[in-house]
Amino acid sequence: MITSKIKSYIDKSVLFWLATPSLDNIQKGFQLKGSAEIINNSDDRFQEMEHRLLELTKGKYPFSTITAIQIECSKPIISTSYLLYLETKEEDQIESLKKTYHLG
C-alpha cells in the first residue's frame, strides 16, 4: 500500500509526521494505518533500524524502542490549521515547529 510518493514522504520524515507544503502552500501529507510492533533493543532487528534512525535524527531524539508499522491503508490529508485559520503562513508553522523540537 506504499506508493512511491508515500515512500518519498517517509524518507524525508522523522517520527510519524508525513507532511510537506504543497505548491499552493497548503500543508498536506498522508494518513497511514496498519499494524504496529514494538521492537526492543534486545531484538536483532533493532541495531539496523537504530543506525538509520540515528542518521535521520542526528542523535537529537533518544529512544529505547522502535515502533515498526506494517502499512495496510493510506489516504491523503490536509492540515486543518490552514483551512480554519486563513492567516496561517507556512513560514510561521515551520518556525514554530523548529522552536518546539529545538531544531536549528
Secondary structure, DSSP 8 states (H G I E B T S, - for coil): ---HHHHHHHHT-STT--EEE-TTS-EEEEEEEEEEEEEETTSTTHHHHHHHHHHHHTT-S--SEEEEEEEEEEEEEE-HHHHH-TT--HHHHHHHHHHHTT--
